[in-house]
Amino acid sequence: MPVVVDTARFLADLHELRQIGTYKTGVHRPTYSKEDMDSRRWLMTKMAEIGLEPEMDGIGNVIGRHPGPGPHLLVGSHIETQNQAGWLDGALGVVAALALARSGLPVDVAAYVDEEGHFDVGFLGSRSLIGDLTEADLDKARNRTDGTPLRQALRAAGLSGEPRFRLDPTRYKGAYELHIEQGTQLEREGLRAGVVTGIVAIWQFAIRIVGQQDHAGGTTMAERKDAGLAAVRLLAAIDREFPKVCGRRSTWTTGRITLSPGAPSIIPGEANILFQFRDVEMAVLERMEECLVRLVQESNRNERTEAFLEVIDKAIPAVCDPAMMTALEAAAREHAPDAWQFMPSGAGHDSQNLARIMPAAMLFTPSIGGISHHWAEDTKEEDLALCCQILATAAERFLAG
Amino acid sequence: MPVVVDTARFLADLHELRQIGTYKTGVHRPTYSKEDMDSRRWLMTKMAEIGLEPEMDGIGNVIGRHPGPGPHLLVGSHIETQNQAGWLDGALGVVAALALARSGLPVDVAAYVDEEGHFDVGFLGSRSLIGDLTEADLDKARNRTDGTPLRQALRAAGLSGEPRFRLDPTRYKGAYELHIEQGTQLEREGLRAGVVTGIVAIWQFAIRIVGQQDHAGGTTMAERKDAGLAAVRLLAAIDREFPKVCGRRSTWTTGRITLSPGAPSIIPGEANILFQFRDVEMAVLERMEECLVRLVQESNRNERTEAFLEVIDKAIPAVCDPAMMTALEAAAREHAPDAWQFMPSGAGHDSQNLARIMPAAMLFTPSIGGISHHWAEDTKEEDLALCCQILATAAERFLAG
């Protein structure tokens, strides 16, 4: 008998989790905050209720192991959120994994910690699970917003001294993840599910520009070494030049600009920029980086300031496993005929790390208005339920294949 | 017998004041901070020691009245500083005024509060003294950095309920102010004093750009409403267009850019910019404002975001009093032959407000390297002493004239 998900229970669980760290219609659960840790403990209780064996590791990953025989699937996502963000981003994939386990599938349920990158390492949990993070990496890591050292945050969360888990790839036939699209491609086409073909890599940079802090009246325009103005000119050049070297679905974003000291009558002596770009193709990523390096060099030839480019993170784009995609495709054809498509993921996900040690694939639900990383993020409940069922059917097919 | 300043005492006073709120080789005395209030009380003690009658008013202005007969001169500057800024900016003019009073001149010594504009009104003290600030203005005023209401800051400083002073223009023949240049014009010409011909007006604006906060991966470049990118494009347009409409000595400065929420993977939903420009000519100021308004309109036609331009402050440029300038010129010829010049002030000063109710004029000392609003700001002690003597001689001449 084909697997059937208890979608009412699945939606009830999602709404229960939404109560932890409520912010307007969204939630606020930054990594290792009280709300985040509460949600991890909530998850462990749920796991135990359906017969899984829950454990939290020394970096905050929660895994509920299926006690029966294999082959097993690893299914999950993340449970912390961006600041004042949506109720589904991450939570959906974790609660869907619970639903699959509850339906009887041999699924280990996982919540990978800090997919949202509150700490400057990026993908703390999934990278730790595949053995890609050394203790020295953890020693250096800091919170991007307030600079808190990761070690201090772990201590405050009660995780100091606990061992970190390492995934055993021989235990798993593959890893599935359900996630919201965080864009409008599905919605615009009137579709209800997206089978992901690959995950973009995010390349993150910090650009620091050093000028000379001065009085905004006494210093003539010709004498100034205005770090803020140099930043504006560099970002305007990126805006002009990147469309010439990017790929069809590349994105690039300046998330933060900080001028120091940041007062109305002082010429900024320093500017700090957080910049990132994304693509699914390595060649395109490398072309964009080349362009960025060239523009920083040009700035240093043209301006009276000095710009420094620091690489924060350069991930590798991931391709989804063909057999796992085929299982998703068949399940989508069954439950949502003519209402699904293949598509790349413009956002980074833990699955890109899992894909380095086992087969991995992802399914997307639509996002209303494409809104994401904002408390107004939402998805129709019938689409959530449909996609959870597609994922379960695909998991069953793939395990049987 | 011509007036002679005790310059050793004058320099000793300056160094004593430097001890209050020391930061590296500069000082940190933001308006109404403990350090700022300590410096005001220090000043009142000094005033009393030389026979002046010191009083502090309900907004923090300190005035030490000369007890003898008139005509009097009002001499002073400000005593609070920008954050982590220089030891002379403001303090020099206040301590020089003390030196003039000590030398026997009929001088009222003044420290006008918040010339540095920590609060979003600008020139709180001198504007209050000339009757240009209503109680309603004070009700609305907030600290530019942390948003503290002015009323709350006044309460914390123990000033609530005290009356605000109003200057009686019939008491004064004029107002003099000694200040550092905050630029490199004197230094580059090898000069030691500058007789100021006029003071620029500062026009301050807040630009708010509203877009749509979104995930930096899921949202394609074509779909984005990126408030940060719109800000960069607008500031790049200002950089391009302002040189076409500005005057010979105009300056324009973006002191702060804030992107919200300011995270690496989120497209900024809002950008806030502090922008200002300065000139000594009303016609030039109006031309620059016209240009700014046009560029904001262009942004709103070209971008998918909406920009709002808010006027924070539009001061009126001031011309220095001819008779007071002539007295300064004669004193400079006497004490610094061939080592002085006439020059406009690129920075705003309290004297521009005093000039609205009485004759006013200013003298500049050089600034080493032109550095200002930074703790490294400095001036040679022999130039400080020389300019204090020039000011005293000019004051004596003007009073006699």
Interface residues (C-beta under 8 A of the other chain):
Chain A: Q82 N83 Q84 E116 G117 R144 T145 E181 Q182 G183 T184 V200 I202 Q204 Q212 Q213 D214 H215 A216 G217 G218 T219 T220 M221 E223 D226 G228 L229 V232 R233 L235 A236 D239 P243 R249 S250 T251 W252 T253 T254 G255 R256 I257 T258 L259 P261 G262 A263 P264 S265 I266 I267 P268 G269 L274 Q276 R278 I312 S345 G346 A347 G348 S367 G370 I371 S372 H373 H374
Chain B: Q82 N83 Q84 E116 G117 R144 T145 E181 Q182 G183 T184 V200 I202 Q204 Q212 Q213 D214 H215 A216 G217 G218 T219 T220 M221 E223 D226 G228 L229 V232 R233 L235 A236 D239 P243 C246 R249 S250 T251 W252 T253 T254 G255 R256 I257 T258 L259 P261 G262 A263 P264 S265 I266 I267 P268 G269 L274 Q276 R278 I312 S345 G346 A347 G348 S367 G370 I371 S372 H373 H374
